Amino acid sequence: MTSLFNSSSVIGPPLRLNLKAQVTRGNPYCMITVTMQLRSTERQLGCALALCFLALIPWGIPRARALDNGLAITPTMGWLHWERFMCNLDCQEEPDSCISEQLFMQMAELMVSDGWKDAGYEYLCIDDCWMAPQRDSEGRLQADPQRFPGGIRHLANYVHSKGLKLGIYADVGNKTCAGFPGSFGYYDIDAQTFADWGVDLLKFDGCHCDSIQHLTDGYKYMSLALNKTGRSIVYSCEWPLYMSPLKKPNYEEIRQYCNHWRSFADISDSWQSVKSILDWTSSHQERIVHVAGPGGWNDPDMLVIGNFGLSWDQQVTQMALWAIMAAPLLMSNDLRNISPQAKALLQYKDVIAINQDPLGKQGYQLRKASNFEVWERPLADLAWAIAVINRQEIGGPRSYTISIVSLGRGVACNPACHITQLLPVKRELGFYEWTSELKIRINPTGTVLLRVEKRSHTSKSLI
Ligand code: GLA
């Protein structure tokens, strides 16, 4: 298969923008493990345990170099239309839910007036179906003139005037998934068009691409084309999702070109879909977790909290686990009509802080037994987030006993820690010794999310 591009133009490190931010590297936990003083047999046992965990999980693997555009230093937060509004083109019959500039302007207003922007949701993103069916006479993409009468530049100005950023959608192949013009053969023109319009994020889909070579080259080429425009544009890819049926994705390479990347099927508004994403993630964690970090993230797809398909406990599970997975938080819901409970969950500061933790390490599934799953994520300042899911879909709440020594690779609570339950409701659980246990109760399909901080009764500061 011949490539459309001169391979020398697509291989090699992406160009650098001036806006480079400092990325945190290194592994403070490893250092702690080795310098820890052994004062008792328990500690020796703990150290052995910790080293055992270290050997099991690719802890020491240095993260691959990220796309060096200074963006997505923490996972992107915002709103994306697809799951809730899909490809509704009928503005006659359904003026309030068709894909139109009015929809995005309304969402922009609400993102500011209803506290979403203050909570961190910054990117208002258009998905498929915004385009006119044809490019213009100069080969540029254009918005559908009926549904976006002001055009995208006008919408971007409006979104920017609210202090938000605008995301747009295009496709690496000949057509978008919904059949609108694809970017194949037009990568430079499209990147420049988006930059000229003032776009801040590109979701680049992978439908209608005729070969793996075109897919790979196209994703790389677009990364470089965006960078060449000089505008800061977050690059959201679906490269591994479309590649994996044909070839194992090289995540280290993908991270060099994309700010986040989808690997698994589209989310839908159902528990079945959320749990399939969790199962895919845990079964591939050896390959994907260590790759994530400042500048590049695994993307398990949109948050569907606030819609129709998830029970309250399942919404709690999605929020907690998207925080553990360091996932982009792109809500797809109707901000004009969302329950106060869903809004509070999506705007929950302490959970967002876990998602946005500056250490930038993705969490992983620690253990799975008797229909419980324990997940954990290392956080800055030697803290940890722990999530326990009750995966049993029959019966009522079930108790789970956490052995404190097992948390955070054996070091999170050595010699003691302070534990706060964040979800389903916030409760200070207090101080726990390294050898103690914690009993929690979890609803079916629900999650208990904990924040564990390394502190003793006597000191309020870090040990
Ligand atoms: C694909 C993507 C979705 C959405 C649709 C739009 O299925 O994976 O996220 O963008 O295309 O057509």
Residues whose N, C-alpha, C, O or C-beta is under 5 A from the ligand:
A	BS01	GLA	W82 D127 D128 C177 A178 D266
